[in-house]
Every structure is written in C-alpha cells, then in structure tokens.
C-alpha cells in the first residue's frame, strides 16, 4: 500500500493516518478515532471489546479493517487496525458520542482536501505555507523549506528509478548524505537539537536547509549520471553528494569562524 503517513488533528486530538496512492483514500487509526469519540482512558481496550461484539454481530467492518504500520508514542512503528472513511462512518454508528456529527464533517473535509490537492498541487503548497506561518516561521524560511521538499522529492524519485526500496534503504542513504555534509546521522542530528518526534528539517536554520538541499540535489545529479544499479553503488553516490556539501560547510565555517550545524530547534528559531 504505497502512500504517506501523517498526523491529522480533530479538535487538537491527534489521529494517525495513511494516504493510499493506489486507491486514493485515507486510512485512519481506529484506536485514535475511538479515543476521540469516547474519551476513554483505554481506547485500545474499548476497541478490542467493540471489535469482538461487532464480529459476533457479523459486521464486515470489524472483519475487513486493515492493519498498517503506524508510529506509536515511543517512536517505533507497530501494526495498527486502520479503516477508510466509509468504514469509519459505520464505526461511528456503533459508538454513542456527542462528537459523532462533528467528526463526520471532519472526515468528509479531510477526504475532500486530499482530492483537491491531487487535482491542483498548489493547494497543498498553499495549505503548508499557511501552517508554517501560523507556527511563526518567516516567509524566507518557509520558501527554503518548500524548496527543500521539492529537492527531496526529486531525490526519492531518482532512488525509485535505481531500485532503492522505501523505508530502511531510504533511511540508510539519507544517513549517508547527512553524515557526509553535517557530520551527524539523522538520529545524532535530532539528538543534538534536542528533538524527539519532531521533523528535523522543520528545525533547521536557513543555512542548514540550504546545505542539506545542496547535498540532496548533488546526490540526485550524480546518480542520474552514474546510474547506480545496486544499493551499495547508490550508497557510494549518496556519500559523494553529501561530501560536496560537507566541503562547502567547512569553507563557510573557516570564513565565518562559526559552526553551521546549530543546536537550535524550532522554538529557538522563532524567538
């Protein structure tokens, strides 16, 4: 099930979600939805009991729910019962909740927004810009961040062409690039900034973003020229691309006398 995972907010409550590219639909964590609708202190147990009851009643909803790997509060990914919008509407009917109607409207809006973004990608970009502005980022930083998303997409498209697998192999190559230009793996970089689940790029300075983009864009161009046919070859290319940006970082540091890689996180950037 190709797509992307994200967090959606309903009345400031987090709901883990996954967009399925092939079927063009959202899947939502049932446990998260149950938590929102019921306010239960143990939504997992609530769902387990409800699921058993629905199965006894012959409900297809309980039988057909998908299991997708979603990130838990400990940062690890576990298989989680998930359902699309249509199945969730059925689930809502089985849960007495004053939030049922607002949640139905929220579901419809989330689905419509994603379809709108597919038909016109600029809508998604505009929404993302609005989100960053609300968080207090400057327009200059936001422009860099949006460009970094484009550069990253070009790189992953190139990796797809070279047979690199999403998930672990993407992560390994990303680490190669990060270590080569910044001196840190992604995990080390996040630790240095005091981050946990936060997005690393959302906590980079303008200069960090620029050098990270240079590393990824250079890796993309080298890969296009060398056309690596194995993962090890792509790993070598990733290191080469990152090293070029790493050399630029060292030159900047030599001229300015200041370290480029900052321990500042988003909360410091916005001060």
Secondary structure by P-SEA (a helix, b strand, c coil): cbbbbbbbbcccbbbbbbbbcccccccccaaaaaaaacccccaaaaaaaaaaaaaaacccccccbbbbbbbcccccccbbbbbcaaaaaaaaaaccccaaaaaaaaaaaaaaaaaaaaacaaaaaaaaaaaaaaacccaaaaaaaaaaaaaaaaaaaaaaaacccccaaaaaaaaaaaaacccccaaaaaaaaccccccccccccaaaaaaaaaaaaaaaaaaaaaccccaaaaaaaaaaaaaaaaaaaaaaaaaaccccccccccccccc
